[in-house]
């Protein structure tokens, strides 16, 4: 009977063997004189690219040997990467603070039994050298920046530098780890200010990064299949980290290539931000390389309101629009990392210590944050009983939405780490082989073109170059045609969007007028036939009938307001005017939301019809691709099954998600007007007449002289009141909605047009770039044949032939490894299967 662990070991050993073959071929290419150059020519492969490919393959082999599965956590600074990682771990191993942590990426590895986190930093000599350079620099009397200023801005690091302290290989506990990471961050900044080079390049290999070892709380009781495999998270700095170096960005990109799988963190509150966009574009570029191994957490989903996207819509828009269908909806998880983190901490604390104690005189502890989140802002410490804490923590965890991604990404990642790591290696080996989906970029094709073009004479090479130039011109003509078609589509789409939003405006204004005419809100139920009234709540009914409403409306039983009394006054000492406005605003938002949803569904169907027009561009492009592929195969094919193939895809922007909802927070009108009101009332006079009236027991209604009873007088006092005018509110909302719909119309048209243009521009840019790469390779061979001796040419050609022969064997073995891996995954219920069905 087959054993899964032993079968995976066989796959790993074969993958490592192939990585060593691939690495050996790349090293031979680098050592072959005249094969690669550094002239900046548009070759398919230059020396720097060959070195980087070798680094990636070598790193993958190291990970397999060490039984490491690396999950890179990627996102912008405010997306909540640190909180996500802390929630996964179950305790704070990375500081949750607003300051950017602009450091080298950090590894966090699940280590069973390691309750107190431990940070290992063995490769620390480059940082020690930097510390010595900083000390020398600040000793220079000509230094531009005062030492006092540096000491003020970076007290901890500067004290360490001046005291001659150095780095340790290990740091224990959250406190020491936080200080290490904070100091690392400050060192980046100090290096900047002192014009010293931070040694980012010394940490290109993943095994050289700082490593935190700690037990992941939710993996403690997991029946750990493949227990010898390490699950390691890779925390990466986001592209919007403060003063993010170009070198740091390059380092981050290298580390993304080092990962086995990716976890993208998107901030729900900034789902369309430019910062998030830049991260998504990086992930999309890597999507082919990590196909099936990318997940997305949409963090801060607890901050959604009535007008926000619901969970289903969020997953659809992230999948179709933001990630361009590169990530399936099943791999997208709206979550609240803060809730998950706090619940984890509480559950872990009471499991370990059978108690949770909130520290005295501190509001910055996780215990205090948990108590506020779980028991309410005004919690009392006597509320924090063990059973209550356990119950509240469990509820907080359920409300975080974290259970499913923890199961499908983390728990499954640990259980199936071997399969994931092997899949990662196979995809990266395939990216360099003849089977690559982007085979025009592969080493195999580069060698084929170089070898075959050596068999041609100069005139034949010139003819081949000329043929490519003709194809290039055809591509240019097609690009003009594509952009003409794009402009036609943009005009039609704009007409659809304009008419749809005009219809929305008319319908909303119509319903708004009806609402302000009747004083209550009606809406159709889902069947579209039956009308229902939105009743006021008990609290609202009490409000409108309260004694402290000065101008009491006549009938409020089922209405928001009385249309016959458009001006309503409230006692300024209460918050009832604000409650009334909130209820009014909610009703208006309901009108907009119902009509918006209806119009948007109609708009979406109309726009989807126009997506099909882009097939004209794709169809014409496929004809040129076919012609180029036929030509290249005739020119460069070595054997029957060895084909050279261009493969491109034109990504049409999804119409889902181009429309954003009403932003009611944008209306900042103060509908409540406070004024002084004169109130005249009778009272007894404070004199002899008042005394006489009191003696006679006169009534203020007794008519005598001045219209009052004996001993009475009128007096006036002033009282602050809050006044709301329904007519004013109606006019302001009508203007707001008209202006806002105009903005929405413009936004949607521009968003669609911009996406379509970027898609077409990117398509043709990539296409022309790769034609130029083939042309550049031919020109390089032409130079070789023109400038080099025949003997040197023959040596180069022979070297290329040996490399191709090695690639023939490598490609065949890689195909067999891929087939065997798929068979083993099917046999043992692939790591893509649900966790509870895993063998």
C-alpha positions in Angstrom: 0.0 0.0 0.0 1.3 3.4 -1.0 2.3 5.8 1.8 1.8 9.5 1.1 4.9 10.7 2.9 7.2 8.3 1.1 5.6 9.2 -2.3 6.1 12.9 -1.6 9.7 12.3 -0.6 10.3 10.6 -4.0 8.7 13.6 -5.8 10.9 16.0 -3.8 14.1 14.1 -4.5 13.3 14.2 -8.3 12.4 17.9 -8.2 15.7 18.7 -6.4 17.6 16.6 -9.0 15.9 18.5 -11.9 16.6 21.9 -10.1 20.3 21.0 -10.0 20.2 20.1 -13.7 18.5 23.4 -14.5 21.0 25.3 -12.4 23.9 23.5 -14.1 22.6 24.5 -17.5 22.2 28.1 -16.5 25.7 28.1 -15.0 27.1 26.6 -18.3 25.3 29.4 -20.2 26.9 32.0 -18.1 30.3 30.4 -18.5 29.9 30.1 -22.3 31.8 33.0 -23.8 29.8 35.0 -26.3 26.5 33.3 -25.6 25.1 36.1 -23.4 26.1 39.7 -23.3 25.6 42.8 -21.2 25.1 45.3 -24.0 21.4 45.9 -23.3 20.3 44.2 -26.5 16.7 42.8 -26.5 17.9 39.2 -26.2 15.6 36.6 -24.9 17.9 36.1 -22.0 20.8 38.3 -20.8 23.4 37.5 -18.1 21.5 39.2 -15.3 18.3 37.3 -16.1 20.2 34.0 -16.2 21.7 34.8 -12.8 18.3 35.6 -11.4 16.7 32.5 -12.8 19.5 30.4 -11.3 19.0 32.1 -8.0 15.3 31.3 -8.0 15.8 27.6 -8.9 18.7 27.2 -6.4 16.5 28.7 -3.7 13.6 26.4 -4.5 16.0 23.4 -4.2 17.1 24.7 -0.8 13.5 25.0 0.4 12.7 21.4 -0.7 15.8 20.0 1.0 14.9 21.9 4.2 11.2 20.8 3.9 10.1 24.4 3.8 6.8 25.7 2.4 6.8 29.5 2.3 3.6 31.5 2.3 4.3 35.1 1.4 1.9 37.7 3.0 1.7 40.7 0.7 -0.2 44.0 1.0 0.0 47.7 1.6 1.0 49.3 4.9 -2.5 49.9 6.2 -4.0 46.6 4.9 -3.3 44.8 8.2 -0.5 42.3 7.2 0.9 42.3 10.7 -2.5 41.8 12.3 -3.2 39.0 9.8 0.0 37.3 10.8 -0.6 37.8 14.5 -4.1 36.4 14.1 -2.7 33.3 12.4 -0.1 32.8 15.1 -2.5 33.6 17.9 -0.3 36.1 19.7 1.5 39.4 18.9 4.8 38.4 17.2 4.9 41.4 15.0 4.2 44.9 16.4 0.8 46.4 15.5 1.7 50.0 15.1 1.1 52.8 12.6 4.7 53.4 11.8 5.9 51.6 8.7 8.3 48.7 9.2 10.6 49.3 6.3 12.9 46.4 6.9 14.0 43.3 5.1 11.3 40.7 4.8 10.9 38.5 8.0 10.0 34.8 8.2 7.6 33.5 10.9 7.7 29.7 11.2 5.3 27.4 13.0 7.4 25.5 15.6 5.4 23.2 17.8 6.0 23.7 21.5 7.7 27.1 21.0 5.3 29.1 23.1 7.6 32.1 23.6 8.6 33.5 20.2 12.2 33.4 19.3 14.0 35.4 16.6 17.1 34.0 14.9 19.3 36.3 12.8 22.5 34.4 12.0 23.5 36.4 8.9 24.1 39.6 10.9 27.7 40.6 9.8 26.5 43.0 7.1 24.4 44.9 9.8 27.3 44.9 12.2 29.4 46.5 9.5 26.7 49.1 8.9 26.7 49.9 12.7 30.5 50.4 12.6 30.1 52.7 9.5 27.4 54.7 11.4 29.7 55.1 14.4 32.5 56.4 12.2 30.2 58.7 10.3 28.8 60.4 13.4 32.3 60.8 14.7 33.1 63.0 11.7 33.0 66.7 12.7 31.9 67.6 9.2 28.8 65.6 9.4 25.8 67.7 8.1 23.2 66.2 10.5 23.7 67.1 14.2 24.3 64.1 16.4 21.7 65.5 18.8 19.0 65.3 16.1 19.8 61.7 15.4 19.8 60.9 19.1 16.4 62.5 19.4 14.9 60.7 16.4 16.5 57.3 17.0 17.4 57.1 20.7 17.6 53.4 21.0 19.7 52.7 18.0 22.0 55.7 18.6 22.6 54.7 22.2 23.6 51.2 21.0 25.9 52.6 18.3 27.7 55.0 20.7 28.0 52.2 23.4 29.5 49.9 20.8 26.7 47.3 21.3 26.3 44.7 18.5 23.6 42.4 17.2 22.9 39.0 18.8 22.1 35.8 16.9 19.0 35.3 18.9 16.2 37.4 20.5 13.6 35.9 22.9 10.1 37.1 23.7 7.9 39.7 22.1 9.6 42.6 23.8 13.1 41.8 22.4 11.7 40.9 19.0 9.8 44.2 18.7 12.9 46.2 19.7 15.0 44.3 17.1 12.4 45.0 14.3 12.0 48.6 15.4 15.8 49.1 15.4 16.1 47.5 12.0 13.5 49.9 10.7 15.4 52.9 12.2 18.7 51.6 10.7 17.1 51.9 7.3 16.2 55.5 8.0 19.5 56.4 9.6 21.3 55.0 6.6 19.3 57.2 4.4 20.0 60.3 6.4 23.8 59.6 6.6 24.0 58.6 2.9 25.1 55.1 3.8 24.1 52.1 1.8 21.9 49.7 3.7 23.0 46.1 2.8 19.7 44.9 1.3 21.5 42.9 -1.3 23.0 40.7 1.4 19.6 39.2 2.1 18.5 38.0 -1.3 18.4 34.3 -0.3 15.4 33.4 1.8 17.4 31.4 4.3 19.4 34.5 5.3 16.4 36.5 6.5 15.5 37.1 10.1 13.4 34.1 11.3 10.8 34.1 14.1 10.0 30.6 15.5 6.7 30.3 17.4 3.9 27.8 17.9 0.8 28.7 15.8 -2.1 28.5 18.2 -4.6 26.9 15.8 -2.2 24.3 14.6 -1.5 23.0 18.1 -4.1 20.2 18.0 -4.0 19.5 14.3 -3.2 16.0 13.3 -0.2 17.0 11.4 0.2 15.1 8.2 3.7 15.5 6.8 4.9 16.7 10.2 8.5 17.1 8.9 7.4 20.0 6.7 7.7 23.5 7.9 4.9 26.1 7.4 6.6 29.5 7.3 5.0 32.9 6.7 7.0 35.6 4.9 6.1 39.1 6.0 6.9 41.6 3.2 7.0 45.4 3.2 4.3 47.0 1.1 5.1 49.3 -1.8 3.7 52.3 0.1 5.9 51.8 3.1 7.5 55.2 4.0 10.6 56.0 2.1 10.6 52.6 0.5 13.9 52.1 -1.3 14.1 51.0 -4.9 16.6 48.3 -3.6 14.0 47.2 -1.0 11.3 46.9 -3.7 13.6 44.8 -5.8 14.4 42.7 -2.7 10.7 42.2 -2.0 10.1 41.1 -5.6 12.9 38.6 -5.3 11.3 37.2 -2.1 7.9 36.9 -3.8 9.7 34.7 -6.4 11.1 32.7 -3.4 7.7 31.9 -2.0 5.8 28.6 -2.5 2.4 30.4 -2.3 1.0 33.9 -1.9 -1.5 35.5 0.5 -2.6 38.9 -0.7 -4.1 41.3 2.0 -6.5 44.0 0.7 -7.9 46.8 2.8 -11.7 46.6 2.4 -12.0 50.3 3.2 -9.6 51.2 0.4 -10.5 48.5 -2.0 -9.9 50.6 -5.1 -6.9 52.6 -3.8 -3.8 53.1 -6.0 -1.6 51.6 -3.4 -3.6 48.3 -3.3 -3.6 48.5 -7.1 0.2 48.4 -7.4 0.3 45.3 -5.1 -2.4 43.6 -7.1 -0.5 44.2 -10.4 2.5 42.5 -8.9 0.4 39.5 -7.9 -1.3 39.4 -11.3 2.1 39.2 -13.0 3.0 36.2 -10.8 -0.4 34.6 -11.2 0.7 32.1 -13.9 3.7 31.1 -11.8 1.6 30.6 -8.7 -1.6 29.4 -10.4 -3.9 27.8 -7.8 -1.6 28.9 -4.9 -2.8 32.5 -4.5 -5.4 33.4 -1.8 -6.8 36.9 -0.9 -7.9 38.2 2.5 -10.1 41.3 2.3 -9.3 42.7 5.8 -11.3 45.2 7.9 -14.6 43.8 6.6 -16.1 44.5 10.0 -16.0 48.2 8.9 -18.6 47.8 6.2 -21.9 49.6 6.5 -25.4 49.4 5.0 -24.1 50.9 1.7 -21.0 48.7 1.4 -20.6 45.6 -0.7 -21.8 42.4 0.9 -19.6 39.4 1.2 -20.7 37.8 -2.0 -20.4 41.0 -4.0 -17.0 41.7 -2.5 -15.7 38.2 -3.5 -17.0 38.6 -7.0 -15.6 42.1 -7.6 -12.2 41.1 -6.1 -12.1 38.0 -8.3 -13.4 39.4 -11.6 -12.4 43.1 -11.6 -9.5 43.6 -9.2 -7.7 40.3 -9.8 -8.8 39.9 -13.4 -10.1 36.4 -12.8 -6.6 35.3 -11.7 -8.0 34.3 -8.3 -11.2 32.3 -7.9 -14.0 33.5 -5.5 -13.4 30.4 -3.3 -9.9 31.7 -2.6 -11.1 35.1 -1.4 -12.0 35.6 2.2 -13.5 38.8 3.7 -12.3 39.0 7.3 -11.6 41.1 10.4 -8.1 40.3 11.4 -8.4 42.5 14.5 -11.3 40.5 15.9 -9.5 37.2 15.0 -6.3 38.3 16.6 -8.0 39.5 19.9 -10.1 36.4 20.1 -7.0 34.2 19.5 -5.1 36.0 22.2 -7.9 35.6 24.7 -8.5 31.9 24.0 -4.8 31.2 24.1 -4.4 33.1 27.4 -7.2 31.3 29.2 -6.0 27.9 27.8 -2.6 28.5 29.2 -3.4 30.3 32.5 -7.1 29.7 33.2 -7.5 33.5 33.5 -7.3 36.8 31.7 -6.2 39.9 33.6 -6.4 43.4 32.1 -3.2 45.3 33.3 -3.8 48.3 35.5 -3.4 51.8 34.1 -2.9 50.8 30.5 -5.1 51.2 27.5 -2.6 49.9 25.0 -2.6 46.2 25.9 -4.4 43.6 23.8 -6.3 42.5 27.0 -7.9 46.0 27.2 -8.6 46.0 23.4 -10.2 42.5 23.7 -12.4 43.6 26.7 -13.6 46.7 24.8 -14.3 44.7 21.6 -16.0 41.7 23.3 -17.8 43.4 26.3 -18.3 46.9 25.1 -16.4 50.2 25.6 -17.8 50.7 29.1 -16.9 47.3 30.3 -16.4 46.6 34.0 -13.5 44.4 35.2 -16.0 42.3 37.2 -17.5 41.4 33.8 -14.3 39.5 32.9 -15.2 36.1 34.4 -13.7 33.0 32.8 -16.9 31.5 31.3 -17.9 35.0 30.0 -14.5 35.5 28.5 -14.5 32.1 26.8 -18.0 32.7 25.4 -17.3 36.2 24.2 -14.0 35.3 22.6 -15.6 32.4 20.7 -18.3 34.8 19.5 -15.7 37.4 18.5 -13.8 34.7 16.6 -17.0 33.6 14.8 -17.7 37.2 13.8 -14.2 37.6 12.4 -14.8 35.4 9.4 -11.3 33.9 10.0 -12.3 30.3 10.5 -12.6 29.4 6.8 -9.3 31.0 5.5 -7.5 29.6 8.5 -8.8 26.1 7.6 -8.3 26.5 3.8 -5.1 28.4 3.7 -3.2 27.8 6.9 -4.3 24.4 8.2 -4.4 22.9 4.7 -1.1 24.6 3.9 0.5 22.8 6.8 -1.1 19.5 6.0 -0.3 19.6 2.3 2.9 21.5 2.6 4.9 18.9 0.6 2.5 19.0 -2.4 2.5 22.8 -2.4 6.3 23.0 -2.3 6.7 20.5 -5.1 4.0 22.2 -7.2 5.9 25.5 -6.7 9.2 24.0 -7.9 7.5 22.3 -10.9 6.0 25.6 -12.0 9.3 27.5 -11.7 11.1 24.8 -13.6 8.4 24.8 -16.2 8.7 28.6 -16.6 12.2 27.9 -18.1 11.2 24.8 -20.2 9.7 24.2 -23.6 6.3 23.7 -21.9 6.1 27.2 -20.4 2.9 29.1 -20.9 5.1 32.1 -21.8 7.5 29.9 -23.9 8.7 32.9 -25.9 10.6 33.9 -22.7 12.2 30.5 -22.0 15.8 29.4 -22.0 14.8 26.6 -24.4 13.6 28.9 -27.1 16.6 31.3 -26.8 19.0 28.4 -27.3 17.0 27.1 -30.2 17.1 30.4 -32.1 20.8 30.9 -31.4 21.6 27.4 -32.6 19.4 27.3 -35.7 20.4 30.8 -36.9 24.1 29.7 -36.9 23.1 27.3 -39.7 21.9 30.2 -41.8 24.1 32.6 -43.9 24.0 36.4 -43.5 21.4 36.9 -46.2 19.1 34.3 -44.7 19.4 35.9 -41.3 18.6 39.3 -42.9 15.6 37.8 -44.5 14.4 36.4 -41.2 14.9 39.8 -39.5 13.0 41.4 -42.4 10.2 39.0 -41.9 9.9 39.9 -38.3 10.0 43.6 -39.1 7.0 43.0 -41.5 5.2 41.2 -38.7 6.0 44.1 -36.4 4.5 46.5 -39.0 1.4 44.3 -39.2 1.2 44.5 -35.4 1.4 48.3 -35.5 -1.5 48.5 -38.0 -3.5 46.2 -35.9 -2.8 48.3 -32.8 -4.2 51.3 -34.7 -7.3 49.3 -35.6 -7.7 48.0 -32.1 -7.6 51.5 -30.7 -10.1 52.7 -33.3 -12.4 49.9 -32.2 -11.7 50.8 -28.5 -12.8 54.4 -29.1 -16.0 53.2 -30.7 -16.7 50.9 -27.8 -15.9 53.7 -25.3 -18.5 55.9 -27.0 -21.1 53.2 -26.9 -20.3 52.3 -23.3 -20.5 56.0 -22.3 -24.0 56.3 -23.9 -25.1 53.2 -22.0 -23.7 54.5 -18.7 -25.1 58.0 -19.3 -28.6 56.8 -20.1 -28.6 54.3 -17.2 -27.5 56.8 -14.6 -30.0 59.4 -16.0 -32.7 56.8 -15.5 -31.3 56.2 -12.0 -31.4 59.9 -11.3 -35.0 60.3 -12.5 -36.2 57.3 -10.5 -34.5 58.4 -7.3 -35.8 61.9 -7.5 -39.3 60.5 -8.3 -39.2 58.3 -5.2 -37.7 61.1 -3.2 -40.6 63.4 -4.1 -43.0 60.7 -3.2 -41.3 60.1 0.1 -41.4 63.8 1.0 -45.0 64.1 -0.2 -46.3 61.1 1.9 -43.9 61.4 4.9 -43.2 57.7 4.8 -41.2 55.2 2.7 -42.6 52.5 0.5 -40.6 50.0 -1.5 -41.3 46.9 -3.5 -40.5 43.6 -2.1 -38.4 41.1 -4.1 -41.4 39.8 -6.1 -42.0 43.4 -7.3 -45.8 43.2 -6.8 -46.4 43.8 -3.1 -45.8 47.2 -1.4 -44.6 47.3 2.2 -44.3 50.2 4.6 -41.0 50.8 6.5 -42.4 51.3 10.0 -40.7 53.4 12.5 -39.1 51.6 15.4 -40.5 51.7 18.9 -37.7 54.0 19.8 -38.6 56.3 16.9 -42.3 56.3 17.8 -41.5 57.3 21.3 -39.3 60.0 20.0 -41.9 61.7 17.8 -44.6 61.6 20.5 -42.3 62.9 23.3 -43.3 66.0 25.3 -40.1 67.8 24.6 -40.9 68.2 20.9 -42.1 71.8 20.9 -44.1 71.7 17.6 -45.8 68.4 18.0 -46.8 66.9 14.6 -50.3 65.5 14.2 -49.9 61.9 13.0 -46.7 59.9 13.3 -48.0 56.3 13.8 -46.5 55.1 10.5 -44.5 58.1 9.2 -41.1 59.6 9.5 -42.6 63.1 9.7 -45.9 65.0 9.3 -46.0 66.6 5.8 -48.4 69.3 7.2 -45.8 70.4 9.7 -42.5 70.8 7.7 -40.8 72.7 10.4 -40.1 70.5 13.5 -38.5 71.8 16.7 -36.7 69.8 19.4 -35.4 70.6 22.9 -31.7 71.4 22.4 -30.8 69.6 25.6 -31.6 66.2 24.0 -30.1 64.3 21.0 -33.5 63.6 19.6 -33.0 65.9 16.6 -29.9 63.9 15.6 -31.8 60.6 16.0 -34.6 62.1 13.8 -32.0 63.1 11.1 -30.4 59.6 11.2 -33.8 58.0 10.6 -34.6 60.4 7.8 -31.2 59.8 6.2 -31.6 56.0 6.5 -34.9 56.2 4.6 -33.3 58.3 1.8 -30.4 55.9 1.6 -32.9 53.0 1.2 -34.5 54.8 -1.7 -31.2 55.2 -3.4 -29.9 51.8 -2.6 -33.0 50.0 -4.0 -33.0 51.9 -7.3 -29.2 51.8 -7.6 -29.2 48.0 -7.4 -31.9 47.7 -10.0 -30.3 50.1 -12.4 -26.8 48.6 -11.9 -28.0 45.1 -12.8 -29.5 46.5 -16.0 -26.3 48.4 -16.7 -24.1 45.3 -16.1 -26.1 43.2 -18.6 -25.8 45.9 -21.3 -22.1 46.4 -20.8 -21.4 42.7 -20.9 -22.8 42.6 -24.5 -20.1 45.1 -25.5 -17.3 42.9 -24.1 -17.9 40.6 -27.1 -16.8 43.4 -29.5 -13.3 43.0 -28.3 -13.2 39.5 -29.8 -12.7 41.3 -33.1 -9.3 42.5 -31.8 -8.4 39.1 -30.4 -9.4 37.3 -33.6 -7.3 39.5 -35.8 -4.4 39.2 -33.4 -4.6 35.4 -33.4 -4.2 35.4 -37.2 -0.9 37.3 -36.9 0.2 35.1 -34.0 -0.6 32.0 -36.1 1.5 33.4 -39.0 4.4 34.2 -36.7 4.3 30.8 -35.0 4.3 29.0 -38.4 7.3 31.1 -39.5 9.2 30.6 -36.3 8.6 26.9 -36.3 9.8 26.5 -39.8 12.8 28.6 -39.0 13.8 27.2 -35.7 12.1 23.9 -34.9 14.7 21.2 -34.1 12.4 18.2 -34.2 8.8 17.4 -34.8 7.5 17.9 -31.2 9.7 20.8 -30.4 7.6 23.9 -31.2 8.2 27.5 -30.8 4.9 29.2 -29.7 3.9 32.8 -28.9 1.0 32.8 -26.4 -0.7 36.0 -25.4 -4.0 36.9 -23.9 -5.9 40.2 -24.2 -7.4 40.9 -20.8 -10.8 42.7 -21.2 -11.7 44.9 -18.2 -14.6 43.4 -16.3 -17.7 45.6 -16.1 -18.3 44.2 -12.6 -16.9 46.7 -10.1 -16.5 49.7 -12.4 -19.5 51.2 -10.6 -19.1 52.5 -7.1 -22.0 53.0 -4.7 -23.4 56.2 -3.2 -21.1 57.8 -0.7 -23.6 59.3 1.7 -20.8 60.4 4.0 -19.9 63.0 1.3 -23.0 65.0 2.2 -21.9 67.1 5.2 -24.8 69.4 5.5 -25.9 70.5 8.9 -29.7 70.0 8.8 -30.1 70.9 12.5 -30.3 74.7 13.1 -30.1 75.9 16.7 -31.9 79.2 17.6 -33.2 81.1 20.6 -37.0 81.2 20.9 -38.8 83.8 23.0 -41.4 82.3 25.2 -44.0 84.6 27.0 -45.8 83.3 30.1 -47.8 84.9 33.0 -46.5 85.1 36.6 -47.5 86.7 39.8 -46.0 90.1 40.4 -43.3 90.5 43.0 -44.9 93.5 44.7 -47.9 94.4 46.8 -50.3 93.7 44.0 -48.9 90.2 43.7 -49.4 89.7 47.4 -53.0 91.0 47.2 -53.7 88.7 44.3 -52.4 85.8 46.2 -54.5 86.7 49.2 -57.6 87.0 47.0 -56.5 83.7 45.1 -57.0 85.4 41.7 -56.5 83.4 38.6 -54.3 84.5 35.7 -57.3 84.2 33.4 -59.4 86.6 35.4 -59.8 89.5 33.0 -59.1 92.9 34.6 -57.3 95.9 33.1 -54.3 94.5 31.3 -56.0 91.2 30.5 -54.6 89.3 33.5 -56.0 88.8 36.9 -55.1 91.0 39.8 -51.4 90.7 40.8 -50.4 89.0 37.5 -48.0 90.1 34.8 -46.4 88.7 31.5 -42.7 87.9 31.3 -40.5 86.7 28.5 -37.6 84.2 28.6 -35.5 82.6 25.9 -34.9 78.9 25.3 -32.5 77.2 22.8 -34.3 74.9 20.4 -33.1 72.7 17.5 -35.1 73.3 14.3 -35.3 71.0 11.3 -37.0 72.1 8.1 -38.2 69.2 5.9 -38.4 71.3 2.8 -34.8 72.4 3.1 -33.7 68.8 3.6 -35.6 67.7 0.5 -33.9 70.5 -1.6 -30.4 69.7 -0.3 -30.8 66.0 -0.9 -32.1 66.5 -4.4 -29.1 68.6 -5.3 -26.7 66.2 -3.6 -28.1 63.2 -5.5 -28.1 65.0 -8.8 -24.5 66.1 -8.3 -23.4 62.7 -7.0 -25.0 60.8 -9.9 -23.2 63.1 -12.3 -19.9 62.2 -10.5 -20.7 58.5 -10.6 -21.5 58.7 -14.4 -18.1 60.4 -15.1 -16.2 58.0 -12.8 -17.7 54.9 -14.4 -17.0 56.0 -17.9 -13.4 57.0 -17.1 -12.8 53.8 -15.1 -13.9 51.6 -18.0 -12.1 53.6 -20.7 -8.9 53.7 -18.6 -9.0 49.9 -18.0 -9.6 49.1 -21.6 -6.8 51.4 -22.8 -4.3 50.0 -20.3 -5.3 46.4 -21.3 -4.8 47.1 -25.1 -1.6 49.1 -24.5 -0.1 46.3 -22.3 -1.0 43.6 -24.8 0.7 45.3 -27.8 3.6 46.4 -25.7 4.3 42.9 -24.5 3.7 41.5 -28.0 6.1 43.9 -29.7 8.7 43.5 -27.0 8.9 39.8 -27.6 9.1 40.1 -31.4 12.0 42.5 -30.7 13.6 39.9 -28.5 13.6 37.3 -31.3 14.9 40.0 -33.7 17.6 40.9 -31.2 18.8 37.3 -30.8 19.0 37.0 -34.6 21.0 40.2 -34.8 23.4 38.9 -32.1 24.0 35.8 -34.2 24.6 38.0 -37.2 27.3 39.9 -35.3 28.8 36.6 -34.2 29.0 35.4 -37.8 30.3 38.8 -39.0 32.9 39.6 -36.3 34.1 36.3 -35.0 36.5 33.7 -36.5 34.9 30.6 -38.0 36.5 28.5 -35.3 35.1 30.6 -32.5 31.7 30.4 -34.2 31.9 26.6 -34.3 32.9 26.4 -30.6 29.9 28.6 -29.6 27.6 26.5 -31.8 28.9 23.3 -30.3 28.4 24.6 -26.8 24.8 25.6 -27.6 24.2 22.1 -29.0 25.4 20.5 -25.8 23.1 22.8 -23.8 20.1 21.9 -26.0 20.9 18.2 -25.6 20.8 18.6 -21.9 17.5 20.5 -22.2 16.0 17.7 -24.2 16.6 15.3 -21.3 15.6 17.9 -18.7 12.3 18.6 -20.5 11.4 14.9 -20.8 12.2 14.3 -17.1 10.2 17.4 -16.1 7.1 16.1 -18.1 7.4 12.8 -16.3 7.6 14.5 -12.9 4.5 16.7 -13.6 2.6 13.6 -14.7 3.7 11.6 -11.6 2.9 14.5 -9.3 -0.7 14.8 -10.7 -1.2 11.0 -10.3 0.0 11.0 -6.7 -2.2 14.0 -5.9 -5.2 12.3 -7.4 -4.4 9.1 -5.5 -4.2 10.9 -2.2 -6.9 13.5 -2.8 -4.9 16.5 -4.0 -4.0 19.3 -1.6 -6.7 21.3 -3.5 -9.4 19.0 -2.1 -11.3 20.1 1.0 -9.3 19.5 4.2 -11.9 17.2 5.8 -11.7 14.8 2.8 -7.9 14.5 2.8 -6.6 11.0 3.1 
